[in-house]
Amino acid sequence: FDRSININANYDFVRKQGNTHFAEAHVPMLYGGKGAYLWVTASSLYDRKGNRIGAIESIRDISEHKAMEAALRSNAESIKHFAYCVSHDLKSPITGINGLTHLLHRQYRERLDDKGKKYCDQIIKASEQALKLIEEVNVYIKTREMPLDFELISLRAPRG
């Protein structure tokens, strides 16, 4: 609570809400040098006159939580990479099927009976649907990579 001390230099995360401080730090010397991530909450204690007389602090080991966060980020990256690879690897052959079927339909239309023409139409339609799905996967991947910009807005109607 001493304002002359720069607590931001000692912690990975610091936030103050009212009279309570929240902080997170990695302490490498804990657990025999293994280290631990700690979550710290500190609140001022005041006497009846409003003078600060102390503080209550709680410290919690959040190392397991941080490890799960890191694993989740890693898994998300793996899934994104997998989705990108699958969509990329499927797009080329499906585009080829679509193009060859268009060519078959256009150049050999007179030689195809009604059933053959119907099959070509079905292949074209199915391959176009598959290409649209692949494009949707690519859009999803791109939107997951875009940073979010939040803007505070007032929900109160302007007085006037």
N, C-alpha and C positions, 0 to 999 in steps of 0.2 A: 504493500500500500504506500510505500515510500516513493513519491513521484520523481525523486532524483535518480532512482535506479531504472535503467532501461530493461524492463522485463522481456521485451520482445527479442532481445539478444540471447536470452537463455532458453526460450521456448519455441517450439515449431509453430504453435498456434496460440494466440491470446485474444480473449474477448472479455469485455466488461458489460455487465447488464445490471443496472442499478448499483447496489453496493456489493455485488458478487463478481469475482473474477474467475474466468475459466481459462485453463491453459493445458497444452499438450506438449510433452517433451520426450525425447529418447534419451535414456540415461544408460550409457554403455557400460558403466562399472557395476551395475546390478547383476545378481545371479552369477557371481564369479567371472565377470567379464563378458557374459553372454549378452547382457543388456536387456532393457525392457522399455516399452512405451508406457508412459504414465499420463493419466488424466487427472488434473488438479482442479479443485473447486475451493475457493477461499471467500469467506464472507466476514465483513466487519462486525464486531460486537460493540455496542454503544451503552454508556450508562444513561441514567434518567435525564441527564442534562444535555445529552447528544454528543458527548465526548467519546472518541474511539478509545476503548480500553483493551482491545484485543481482537482476535480473529479466530474463526473456526475454519479449519482446512481439512479437506478429505482428499486422499490420493488413492487412485485405483489403477491397477495394472491392466492395461488394455492391449497388451502384446498379442494375445490370441485374436482379438478383434482386428488389429492392424494386419496380421498375417492372412486372415480371411478376406479382408479388403484387397490385399495384393493378389491373392489367388483368384478372386472374382474378376479383377482387372485383367489378369493374365488369361483367364478363360474367355472373357469377352473378346479379347484380341484374337485368340485362337478361333473362336466362332466366326468373327468378322473375316479373318483370313480364309477360313474354310468356305464361307459363303461366296467370297470373291472368287476363289479358285473354281468352285463348282459352276458359278454363273459364267465365268470366262470359258471354262472347258466345254460347257454345254452350248454356248451361243454359236460357236463356229459350225459344228455339225448340223445343228437345227437350221441355221441360215442356209447351209448347203442343201439340206433336204427341201427347204422351202423353194430355193432358187431352181433346183433341178425339177421339182414337180411343176413349177410355173412353166419351165421350158418344155417339159413333156406335154403339158396341157396345151401350150400354144402351138408347138410344132407338129404334134401328132394327133390333134383334135379330130381330124377326119378319120383316122384309123381306129380311134377309140369308140367303143360302143357306149351306151348310156351309163352302164355300170362303171366302166373305166373312167369316164368323165366325172362321175359322182365320187369315185375313190380319189381322184386327183383333187377335187374340191375339198374333200374331207381332210386330206393330208395337208393341203395349203392352210385350211382353217385351223387345224390342230397345231401346226408348226408356228403360225402367227400367234396363237394363244400362248404357246411355250415361250416365244420370244418376248411377249409382253410380260409374262411372269418373271423372266430373267431380268428384264429392264426394271421391274418393280423391286426385285432383290437388290439391284445395283443402286437404285434411288434410296432404298432403305439403308444400305451401307453408307452412302454418302451423307445422309441426314444424321446418322449416328455420329459422324465425325465432325459435324458442324458445331461450333461453340454456340451456346445459348446466350442471347443478350436479353437481360431482364430490364424492364423499365418500370419504375414506380409510377402508379397513377392514383389520382384521388378519386375515391368513390362517392364523395360528397358532391351534390349538385352545387354549381356556383350560385352565390347569392347575388341578386341583382334586381 
